[in-house]
Amino acid sequence: MAKNKPEGYLSARESRRISKENRKITSAMEKTRKRKNVPESEYLTTMHDPNNAVEFDNLHTYFFTDAGTVKSVDGVTFEVPIGKTVGVVGESGCGKSVTSLSLMQLLQRPQGQIVEGEIRLNLGDKAVNVAKMPDKEMQHLRGNYVSMIFQEPMTSLNPVFRIGDQVDEVISLHNGEGKSKEEVKARTIELLELVGIANSEGVYQMFPHELSGGMRQRVVIAMALACNPKIIIADEPTTALDVTIQAQVLDILRSLKDKINSSIMFITHDLGVIAEMADYVVVMYAGRIVEKGTAEDIFYHPAHPYTIGLMASKPVVGKQVDKLYSIPGKVPNPINMPDYCYFKDRCEMCVSGCSGAYPCEVSLSETHKVSCYRYYDEAKKGGA
């Protein structure tokens, strides 16, 4: 009598077969990516709207693991307009950070690969498709055009080098041509003062462990802003900070964005932060976008049951409740996703069509879009 195998169980033979197939796929992708003397025509593109800083178009980013293919980002499409802040929200594992790492080309390779879609980056005089850019060219874009503030500053900073040396290195590598050591140091001091560090000369000489969490986060922001990038990716920059320091860091980001006229892609779990910071909001679930619109659309007229659940689980000041709401169920297995709406098994608002294929995107207004069967009839009435 065969033993009952737990869900997700893989035999050693099956795991070896998957691993062999995945190695073949990733080797072919790496071979293409590592080519030398790639002609510029291969990755040059045209922005659909020149007012956008970056456009994600049907992006698919997969991780080819020994257990199977994880579709971390599965057909994501949205834009980050120039000078605006776009908030990306969703629970852990929904693909927020992987989307931003795809833009930076910092995926864990060879397992992590962009397999389909475009990431169009506006450089002003031209536009490039980051998904097809070779590594050598990408090095010129990181820091100069796209910069990232990572989630945990202590893991972003090197513990054995002084703060000043680490910020100096960023300026020297990307923007240091013709500058003396004194000029580079002066720019570093200026950046540290810009992010609200009063004792900039003293901090310049310190090691990361000598600073508090808030001070380290400010240093990481200074490093990200060193070359006045066009796009700043803030990957949960306030998660490890207390509330008062969070407010200060958000004020810094807001004022600096206006000073250097850059765009911010703000990734967070905190809906309060999004309400305060974002002009547009993108809600992700299980690797796909379920709803997107202006901050007003999402906060005052949430349409997708997942967005409504997120809003309901947020504590409200002045309202006493016995128990906070939490969305029932769990996220589906990313290796074996269902062929219907990914949220159906957790949804409390199901309709008859929910058992069909994954729902298409429906426009509720010019800016507000949602992927949900509940709005299909409304869309038909409106002629969409």
TORKOL-4160 file (C-alpha; in steps of 0.2 Angstrom, whole numbers, padded with zeros to 4 digits, m for minus):
384
<pt num="1" X="0000" Y="0000" Z="0000"/>
<pt num="2" X="0007" Y="0017" Z="m0005"/>
<pt num="3" X="0011" Y="0030" Z="0008"/>
<pt num="4" X="0001" Y="0046" Z="0008"/>
<pt num="5" X="0014" Y="0059" Z="0001"/>
<pt num="6" X="0012" Y="0077" Z="0009"/>
<pt num="7" X="0007" Y="0091" Z="m0003"/>
<pt num="8" X="0022" Y="0097" Z="m0013"/>
<pt num="9" X="0032" Y="0081" Z="m0010"/>
<pt num="10" X="0045" Y="0078" Z="m0024"/>
<pt num="11" X="0055" Y="0062" Z="m0026"/>
<pt num="12" X="0074" Y="0063" Z="m0028"/>
<pt num="13" X="0072" Y="0057" Z="m0046"/>
<pt num="14" X="0059" Y="0071" Z="m0050"/>
<pt num="15" X="0070" Y="0084" Z="m0042"/>
<pt num="16" X="0085" Y="0079" Z="m0053"/>
<pt num="17" X="0074" Y="0079" Z="m0069"/>
<pt num="18" X="0068" Y="0097" Z="m0065"/>
<pt num="19" X="0085" Y="0103" Z="m0060"/>
<pt num="20" X="0092" Y="0096" Z="m0076"/>
<pt num="21" X="0079" Y="0105" Z="m0087"/>
<pt num="22" X="0081" Y="0121" Z="m0078"/>
<pt num="23" X="0100" Y="0121" Z="m0080"/>
<pt num="24" X="0097" Y="0119" Z="m0099"/>
<pt num="25" X="0085" Y="0134" Z="m0099"/>
<pt num="26" X="0095" Y="0146" Z="m0088"/>
<pt num="27" X="0112" Y="0141" Z="m0097"/>
<pt num="28" X="0104" Y="0147" Z="m0114"/>
<pt num="29" X="0098" Y="0163" Z="m0106"/>
<pt num="30" X="0115" Y="0166" Z="m0097"/>
<pt num="31" X="0124" Y="0163" Z="m0114"/>
<pt num="32" X="0113" Y="0176" Z="m0122"/>
<pt num="33" X="0115" Y="0189" Z="m0108"/>
<pt num="34" X="0134" Y="0187" Z="m0107"/>
<pt num="35" X="0138" Y="0191" Z="m0125"/>
<pt num="36" X="0151" Y="0204" Z="m0128"/>
<pt num="37" X="0149" Y="0219" Z="m0141"/>
<pt num="38" X="0130" Y="0218" Z="m0141"/>
<pt num="39" X="0124" Y="0231" Z="m0154"/>
<pt num="40" X="0114" Y="0245" Z="m0146"/>
<pt num="41" X="0100" Y="0242" Z="m0158"/>
<pt num="42" X="0096" Y="0226" Z="m0148"/>
<pt num="43" X="0091" Y="0235" Z="m0132"/>
<pt num="44" X="0086" Y="0253" Z="m0139"/>
<pt num="45" X="0067" Y="0255" Z="m0138"/>
<pt num="46" X="0053" Y="0269" Z="m0138"/>
<pt num="47" X="0043" Y="0275" Z="m0123"/>
<pt num="48" X="0024" Y="0273" Z="m0125"/>
<pt num="49" X="0023" Y="0289" Z="m0116"/>
<pt num="50" X="0038" Y="0301" Z="m0115"/>
<pt num="51" X="0031" Y="0308" Z="m0098"/>
<pt num="52" X="0035" Y="0291" Z="m0090"/>
<pt num="53" X="0051" Y="0288" Z="m0081"/>
<pt num="54" X="0049" Y="0269" Z="m0083"/>
<pt num="55" X="0037" Y="0257" Z="m0090"/>
<pt num="56" X="0034" Y="0239" Z="m0085"/>
<pt num="57" X="0026" Y="0230" Z="m0100"/>
<pt num="58" X="0020" Y="0212" Z="m0097"/>
<pt num="59" X="0035" Y="0208" Z="m0086"/>
<pt num="60" X="0038" Y="0189" Z="m0082"/>
<pt num="61" X="0052" Y="0186" Z="m0070"/>
<pt num="62" X="0054" Y="0167" Z="m0065"/>
<pt num="63" X="0065" Y="0158" Z="m0053"/>
<pt num="64" X="0071" Y="0141" Z="m0059"/>
<pt num="65" X="0073" Y="0131" Z="m0043"/>
<pt num="66" X="0075" Y="0112" Z="m0040"/>
<pt num="67" X="0057" Y="0111" Z="m0034"/>
<pt num="68" X="0050" Y="0119" Z="m0050"/>
<pt num="69" X="0048" Y="0136" Z="m0058"/>
<pt num="70" X="0042" Y="0150" Z="m0047"/>
<pt num="71" X="0033" Y="0163" Z="m0057"/>
<pt num="72" X="0037" Y="0178" Z="m0045"/>
<pt num="73" X="0032" Y="0191" Z="m0057"/>
<pt num="74" X="0019" Y="0185" Z="m0069"/>
<pt num="75" X="0014" Y="0198" Z="m0082"/>
<pt num="76" X="0015" Y="0214" Z="m0073"/>
<pt num="77" X="0011" Y="0231" Z="m0082"/>
<pt num="78" X="0012" Y="0248" Z="m0075"/>
<pt num="79" X="0021" Y="0265" Z="m0077"/>
<pt num="80" X="0031" Y="0277" Z="m0066"/>
<pt num="81" X="0027" Y="0295" Z="m0072"/>
<pt num="82" X="0042" Y="0308" Z="m0071"/>
<pt num="83" X="0042" Y="0317" Z="m0055"/>
<pt num="84" X="0028" Y="0306" Z="m0047"/>
<pt num="85" X="0028" Y="0293" Z="m0033"/>
<pt num="86" X="0021" Y="0276" Z="m0036"/>
<pt num="87" X="0017" Y="0265" Z="m0021"/>
<pt num="88" X="0018" Y="0246" Z="m0024"/>
<pt num="89" X="0009" Y="0236" Z="m0010"/>
<pt num="90" X="0005" Y="0218" Z="m0006"/>
<pt num="91" X="0009" Y="0205" Z="0007"/>
<pt num="92" X="0026" Y="0196" Z="0008"/>
<pt num="93" X="0030" Y="0186" Z="m0007"/>
<pt num="94" X="0019" Y="0194" Z="m0020"/>
<pt num="95" X="0033" Y="0200" Z="m0031"/>
<pt num="96" X="0035" Y="0218" Z="m0026"/>
<pt num="97" X="0054" Y="0217" Z="m0023"/>
<pt num="98" X="0057" Y="0205" Z="m0037"/>
<pt num="99" X="0049" Y="0218" Z="m0049"/>
<pt num="100" X="0061" Y="0232" Z="m0043"/>
<pt num="101" X="0076" Y="0220" Z="m0044"/>
<pt num="102" X="0072" Y="0216" Z="m0062"/>
<pt num="103" X="0073" Y="0235" Z="m0066"/>
<pt num="104" X="0090" Y="0235" Z="m0057"/>
<pt num="105" X="0095" Y="0219" Z="m0065"/>
<pt num="106" X="0100" Y="0212" Z="m0047"/>
<pt num="107" X="0091" Y="0196" Z="m0048"/>
<pt num="108" X="0100" Y="0181" Z="m0041"/>
<pt num="109" X="0106" Y="0173" Z="m0056"/>
<pt num="110" X="0107" Y="0161" Z="m0065"/>
<pt num="111" X="0091" Y="0155" Z="m0056"/>
<pt num="112" X="0082" Y="0171" Z="m0057"/>
<pt num="113" X="0078" Y="0177" Z="m0075"/>
<pt num="114" X="0067" Y="0189" Z="m0085"/>
<pt num="115" X="0059" Y="0177" Z="m0097"/>
<pt num="116" X="0047" Y="0189" Z="m0106"/>
<pt num="117" X="0041" Y="0207" Z="m0107"/>
<pt num="118" X="0050" Y="0224" Z="m0107"/>
<pt num="119" X="0056" Y="0237" Z="m0094"/>
<pt num="120" X="0057" Y="0253" Z="m0104"/>
<pt num="121" X="0068" Y="0266" Z="m0095"/>
<pt num="122" X="0068" Y="0284" Z="m0101"/>
<pt num="123" X="0085" Y="0291" Z="m0102"/>
<pt num="124" X="0079" Y="0308" Z="m0109"/>
<pt num="125" X="0088" Y="0308" Z="m0126"/>
<pt num="126" X="0084" Y="0289" Z="m0129"/>
<pt num="127" X="0075" Y="0274" Z="m0121"/>
<pt num="128" X="0082" Y="0257" Z="m0117"/>
<pt num="129" X="0074" Y="0240" Z="m0113"/>
<pt num="130" X="0083" Y="0235" Z="m0097"/>
<pt num="131" X="0077" Y="0217" Z="m0099"/>
<pt num="132" X="0089" Y="0215" Z="m0114"/>
<pt num="133" X="0103" Y="0226" Z="m0108"/>
<pt num="134" X="0120" Y="0218" Z="m0106"/>
<pt num="135" X="0129" Y="0218" Z="m0089"/>
<pt num="136" X="0142" Y="0231" Z="m0094"/>
<pt num="137" X="0130" Y="0244" Z="m0100"/>
<pt num="138" X="0119" Y="0241" Z="m0085"/>
<pt num="139" X="0133" Y="0246" Z="m0074"/>
<pt num="140" X="0132" Y="0264" Z="m0081"/>
<pt num="141" X="0113" Y="0265" Z="m0077"/>
<pt num="142" X="0114" Y="0259" Z="m0059"/>
<pt num="143" X="0117" Y="0274" Z="m0048"/>
<pt num="144" X="0117" Y="0287" Z="m0062"/>
<pt num="145" X="0099" Y="0284" Z="m0068"/>
<pt num="146" X="0091" Y="0271" Z="m0056"/>
<pt num="147" X="0096" Y="0270" Z="m0038"/>
<pt num="148" X="0089" Y="0258" Z="m0024"/>
<pt num="149" X="0087" Y="0261" Z="m0005"/>
<pt num="150" X="0087" Y="0243" Z="0002"/>
<pt num="151" X="0076" Y="0236" Z="0016"/>
<pt num="152" X="0089" Y="0233" Z="0029"/>
<pt num="153" X="0103" Y="0246" Z="0030"/>
<pt num="154" X="0115" Y="0235" Z="0041"/>
<pt num="155" X="0115" Y="0222" Z="0027"/>
<pt num="156" X="0118" Y="0236" Z="0014"/>
<pt num="157" X="0133" Y="0244" Z="0022"/>
<pt num="158" X="0150" Y="0235" Z="0023"/>
<pt num="159" X="0153" Y="0233" Z="0042"/>
<pt num="160" X="0172" Y="0235" Z="0040"/>
<pt num="161" X="0173" Y="0251" Z="0030"/>
<pt num="162" X="0170" Y="0269" Z="0037"/>
<pt num="163" X="0154" Y="0278" Z="0031"/>
<pt num="164" X="0164" Y="0291" Z="0022"/>
<pt num="165" X="0174" Y="0278" Z="0012"/>
<pt num="166" X="0158" Y="0269" Z="0006"/>
<pt num="167" X="0149" Y="0285" Z="0001"/>
<pt num="168" X="0165" Y="0291" Z="m0007"/>
<pt num="169" X="0166" Y="0275" Z="m0018"/>
<pt num="170" X="0149" Y="0278" Z="m0025"/>
<pt num="171" X="0153" Y="0296" Z="m0031"/>
<pt num="172" X="0170" Y="0291" Z="m0037"/>
<pt num="173" X="0164" Y="0276" Z="m0047"/>
<pt num="174" X="0149" Y="0285" Z="m0055"/>
<pt num="175" X="0152" Y="0303" Z="m0055"/>
<pt num="176" X="0170" Y="0306" Z="m0050"/>
<pt num="177" X="0179" Y="0309" Z="m0066"/>
<pt num="178" X="0191" Y="0324" Z="m0064"/>
<pt num="179" X="0187" Y="0326" Z="m0046"/>
<pt num="180" X="0200" Y="0326" Z="m0032"/>
<pt num="181" X="0198" Y="0317" Z="m0016"/>
<pt num="182" X="0194" Y="0333" Z="m0007"/>
<pt num="183" X="0180" Y="0337" Z="m0019"/>
<pt num="184" X="0173" Y="0319" Z="m0017"/>
<pt num="185" X="0174" Y="0321" Z="0002"/>
<pt num="186" X="0165" Y="0338" Z="0001"/>
<pt num="187" X="0151" Y="0330" Z="m0009"/>
<pt num="188" X="0149" Y="0316" Z="0003"/>
<pt num="189" X="0148" Y="0328" Z="0018"/>
<pt num="190" X="0135" Y="0338" Z="0008"/>
<pt num="191" X="0125" Y="0323" Z="0005"/>
<pt num="192" X="0125" Y="0318" Z="0023"/>
<pt num="193" X="0119" Y="0335" Z="0028"/>
<pt num="194" X="0106" Y="0334" Z="0015"/>
<pt num="195" X="0098" Y="0319" Z="0023"/>
<pt num="196" X="0097" Y="0327" Z="0040"/>
<pt num="197" X="0114" Y="0321" Z="0048"/>
<pt num="198" X="0119" Y="0335" Z="0059"/>
<pt num="199" X="0137" Y="0329" Z="0064"/>
<pt num="200" X="0141" Y="0325" Z="0046"/>
<pt num="201" X="0160" Y="0326" Z="0049"/>
<pt num="202" X="0160" Y="0314" Z="0064"/>
<pt num="203" X="0148" Y="0302" Z="0055"/>
<pt num="204" X="0160" Y="0302" Z="0040"/>
<pt num="205" X="0173" Y="0294" Z="0051"/>
<pt num="206" X="0162" Y="0281" Z="0059"/>
<pt num="207" X="0158" Y="0263" Z="0056"/>
<pt num="208" X="0140" Y="0257" Z="0052"/>
<pt num="209" X="0139" Y="0248" Z="0069"/>
<pt num="210" X="0142" Y="0265" Z="0078"/>
<pt num="211" X="0126" Y="0272" Z="0071"/>
<pt num="212" X="0108" Y="0270" Z="0076"/>
<pt num="213" X="0095" Y="0262" Z="0063"/>
<pt num="214" X="0088" Y="0279" Z="0058"/>
<pt num="215" X="0106" Y="0286" Z="0055"/>
<pt num="216" X="0111" Y="0271" Z="0045"/>
<pt num="217" X="0095" Y="0272" Z="0034"/>
<pt num="218" X="0099" Y="0291" Z="0031"/>
<pt num="219" X="0117" Y="0285" Z="0025"/>
<pt num="220" X="0109" Y="0273" Z="0013"/>
<pt num="221" X="0098" Y="0286" Z="0006"/>
<pt num="222" X="0113" Y="0298" Z="0004"/>
<pt num="223" X="0122" Y="0284" Z="m0006"/>
<pt num="224" X="0106" Y="0281" Z="m0017"/>
<pt num="225" X="0105" Y="0300" Z="m0020"/>
<pt num="226" X="0123" Y="0303" Z="m0023"/>
<pt num="227" X="0122" Y="0304" Z="m0042"/>
<pt num="228" X="0105" Y="0313" Z="m0043"/>
<pt num="229" X="0096" Y="0297" Z="m0051"/>
<pt num="230" X="0080" Y="0299" Z="m0061"/>
<pt num="231" X="0072" Y="0285" Z="m0052"/>
<pt num="232" X="0073" Y="0280" Z="m0034"/>
<pt num="233" X="0067" Y="0263" Z="m0029"/>
<pt num="234" X="0063" Y="0263" Z="m0010"/>
<pt num="235" X="0061" Y="0245" Z="m0004"/>
<pt num="236" X="0053" Y="0246" Z="0013"/>
<pt num="237" X="0065" Y="0259" Z="0019"/>
<pt num="238" X="0055" Y="0263" Z="0035"/>
<pt num="239" X="0052" Y="0245" Z="0040"/>
<pt num="240" X="0065" Y="0243" Z="0054"/>
<pt num="241" X="0062" Y="0261" Z="0061"/>
<pt num="242" X="0051" Y="0268" Z="0075"/>
<pt num="243" X="0037" Y="0279" Z="0070"/>
<pt num="244" X="0045" Y="0296" Z="0073"/>
<pt num="245" X="0061" Y="0291" Z="0063"/>
<pt num="246" X="0049" Y="0284" Z="0049"/>
<pt num="247" X="0041" Y="0301" Z="0048"/>
<pt num="248" X="0058" Y="0310" Z="0046"/>
<pt num="249" X="0064" Y="0298" Z="0033"/>
<pt num="250" X="0048" Y="0300" Z="0023"/>
<pt num="251" X="0050" Y="0319" Z="0024"/>
<pt num="252" X="0068" Y="0318" Z="0018"/>
<pt num="253" X="0062" Y="0307" Z="0003"/>
<pt num="254" X="0048" Y="0319" Z="m0002"/>
<pt num="255" X="0059" Y="0335" Z="m0001"/>
<pt num="256" X="0074" Y="0327" Z="m0010"/>
<pt num="257" X="0062" Y="0320" Z="m0024"/>
<pt num="258" X="0056" Y="0338" Z="m0027"/>
<pt num="259" X="0074" Y="0345" Z="m0027"/>
<pt num="260" X="0081" Y="0333" Z="m0040"/>
<pt num="261" X="0065" Y="0331" Z="m0049"/>
<pt num="262" X="0066" Y="0312" Z="m0048"/>
<pt num="263" X="0052" Y="0298" Z="m0048"/>
<pt num="264" X="0050" Y="0286" Z="m0033"/>
<pt num="265" X="0045" Y="0268" Z="m0034"/>
<pt num="266" X="0040" Y="0265" Z="m0016"/>
<pt num="267" X="0038" Y="0247" Z="m0010"/>
<pt num="268" X="0030" Y="0244" Z="0007"/>
<pt num="269" X="0017" Y="0234" Z="0017"/>
<pt num="270" X="0012" Y="0250" Z="0026"/>
<pt num="271" X="m0004" Y="0257" Z="0019"/>
<pt num="272" X="m0002" Y="0273" Z="0030"/>
<pt num="273" X="0015" Y="0277" Z="0022"/>
<pt num="274" X="0007" Y="0274" Z="0004"/>
<pt num="275" X="m0007" Y="0286" Z="0008"/>
<pt num="276" X="0005" Y="0299" Z="0014"/>
<pt num="277" X="0018" Y="0297" Z="0000"/>
<pt num="278" X="0010" Y="0290" Z="m0016"/>
<pt num="279" X="0002" Y="0298" Z="m0031"/>
<pt num="280" X="m0002" Y="0281" Z="m0039"/>
<pt num="281" X="m0004" Y="0264" Z="m0031"/>
<pt num="282" X="m0001" Y="0247" Z="m0038"/>
<pt num="283" X="m0008" Y="0232" Z="m0028"/>
<pt num="284" X="0000" Y="0216" Z="m0031"/>
<pt num="285" X="m0005" Y="0198" Z="m0026"/>
<pt num="286" X="0004" Y="0182" Z="m0031"/>
<pt num="287" X="0015" Y="0189" Z="m0044"/>
<pt num="288" X="0001" Y="0199" Z="m0053"/>
<pt num="289" X="m0007" Y="0216" Z="m0052"/>
<pt num="290" X="m0025" Y="0215" Z="m0046"/>
<pt num="291" X="m0028" Y="0234" Z="m0045"/>
<pt num="292" X="m0020" Y="0250" Z="m0049"/>
<pt num="293" X="m0025" Y="0268" Z="m0049"/>
<pt num="294" X="m0022" Y="0285" Z="m0041"/>
<pt num="295" X="m0020" Y="0285" Z="m0022"/>
<pt num="296" X="m0038" Y="0293" Z="m0021"/>
<pt num="297" X="m0045" Y="0278" Z="m0032"/>
<pt num="298" X="m0037" Y="0265" Z="m0021"/>
<pt num="299" X="m0041" Y="0272" Z="m0004"/>
<pt num="300" X="m0058" Y="0279" Z="m0007"/>
<pt num="301" X="m0065" Y="0267" Z="m0020"/>
<pt num="302" X="m0056" Y="0250" Z="m0017"/>
<pt num="303" X="m0063" Y="0238" Z="m0030"/>
<pt num="304" X="m0054" Y="0221" Z="m0029"/>
<pt num="305" X="m0058" Y="0210" Z="m0014"/>
<pt num="306" X="m0040" Y="0209" Z="m0009"/>
<pt num="307" X="m0038" Y="0228" Z="m0009"/>
<pt num="308" X="m0054" Y="0229" Z="0002"/>
<pt num="309" X="m0047" Y="0216" Z="0013"/>
<pt num="310" X="m0031" Y="0225" Z="0015"/>
<pt num="311" X="m0040" Y="0241" Z="0020"/>
<pt num="312" X="m0051" Y="0232" Z="0032"/>
<pt num="313" X="m0036" Y="0225" Z="0041"/>
<pt num="314" X="m0029" Y="0242" Z="0044"/>
<pt num="315" X="m0032" Y="0248" Z="0062"/>
<pt num="316" X="m0042" Y="0265" Z="0063"/>
<pt num="317" X="m0038" Y="0278" Z="0075"/>
<pt num="318" X="m0053" Y="0281" Z="0087"/>
<pt num="319" X="m0062" Y="0266" Z="0083"/>
<pt num="320" X="m0063" Y="0252" Z="0096"/>
<pt num="321" X="m0063" Y="0234" Z="0089"/>
<pt num="322" X="m0062" Y="0217" Z="0098"/>
<pt num="323" X="m0052" Y="0209" Z="0085"/>
<pt num="324" X="m0043" Y="0216" Z="0069"/>
<pt num="325" X="m0049" Y="0209" Z="0053"/>
<pt num="326" X="m0037" Y="0197" Z="0043"/>
<pt num="327" X="m0039" Y="0190" Z="0026"/>
<pt num="328" X="m0044" Y="0171" Z="0028"/>
<pt num="329" X="m0034" Y="0157" Z="0019"/>
<pt num="330" X="m0016" Y="0158" Z="0012"/>
<pt num="331" X="m0007" Y="0162" Z="m0004"/>
<pt num="332" X="m0007" Y="0148" Z="m0017"/>
<pt num="333" X="0009" Y="0138" Z="m0020"/>
<pt num="334" X="0020" Y="0149" Z="m0032"/>
<pt num="335" X="0026" Y="0133" Z="m0041"/>
<pt num="336" X="0009" Y="0126" Z="m0044"/>
<pt num="337" X="m0003" Y="0141" Z="m0047"/>
<pt num="338" X="m0021" Y="0138" Z="m0051"/>
<pt num="339" X="m0029" Y="0141" Z="m0068"/>
<pt num="340" X="m0043" Y="0153" Z="m0061"/>
<pt num="341" X="m0042" Y="0169" Z="m0051"/>
<pt num="342" X="m0027" Y="0167" Z="m0038"/>
<pt num="343" X="m0038" Y="0175" Z="m0025"/>
<pt num="344" X="m0053" Y="0165" Z="m0027"/>
<pt num="345" X="m0050" Y="0152" Z="m0013"/>
<pt num="346" X="m0048" Y="0167" Z="0000"/>
<pt num="347" X="m0061" Y="0178" Z="m0008"/>
<pt num="348" X="m0077" Y="0182" Z="0002"/>
<pt num="349" X="m0086" Y="0191" Z="m0013"/>
<pt num="350" X="m0086" Y="0177" Z="m0026"/>
<pt num="351" X="m0098" Y="0177" Z="m0041"/>
<pt num="352" X="m0103" Y="0164" Z="m0053"/>
<pt num="353" X="m0089" Y="0168" Z="m0066"/>
<pt num="354" X="m0075" Y="0166" Z="m0053"/>
<pt num="355" X="m0072" Y="0148" Z="m0058"/>
<pt num="356" X="m0067" Y="0153" Z="m0076"/>
<pt num="357" X="m0049" Y="0158" Z="m0082"/>
<pt num="358" X="m0039" Y="0172" Z="m0073"/>
<pt num="359" X="m0049" Y="0188" Z="m0075"/>
<pt num="360" X="m0044" Y="0201" Z="m0087"/>
<pt num="361" X="m0041" Y="0219" Z="m0083"/>
<pt num="362" X="m0056" Y="0230" Z="m0082"/>
<pt num="363" X="m0056" Y="0249" Z="m0083"/>
<pt num="364" X="m0067" Y="0257" Z="m0069"/>
<pt num="365" X="m0061" Y="0275" Z="m0075"/>
<pt num="366" X="m0047" Y="0282" Z="m0085"/>
<pt num="367" X="m0035" Y="0279" Z="m0070"/>
<pt num="368" X="m0043" Y="0265" Z="m0060"/>
<pt num="369" X="m0041" Y="0247" Z="m0067"/>
<pt num="370" X="m0045" Y="0230" Z="m0058"/>
<pt num="371" X="m0044" Y="0212" Z="m0062"/>
<pt num="372" X="m0060" Y="0205" Z="m0055"/>
<pt num="373" X="m0075" Y="0196" Z="m0062"/>
<pt num="374" X="m0087" Y="0206" Z="m0051"/>
<pt num="375" X="m0085" Y="0221" Z="m0063"/>
<pt num="376" X="m0087" Y="0211" Z="m0080"/>
<pt num="377" X="m0106" Y="0215" Z="m0081"/>
<pt num="378" X="m0103" Y="0234" Z="m0077"/>
<pt num="379" X="m0089" Y="0234" Z="m0090"/>
<pt num="380" X="m0101" Y="0226" Z="m0103"/>
<pt num="381" X="m0114" Y="0239" Z="m0099"/>
<pt num="382" X="m0102" Y="0253" Z="m0101"/>
<pt num="383" X="m0097" Y="0246" Z="m0118"/>
<pt num="384" X="m0079" Y="0241" Z="m0113"/>
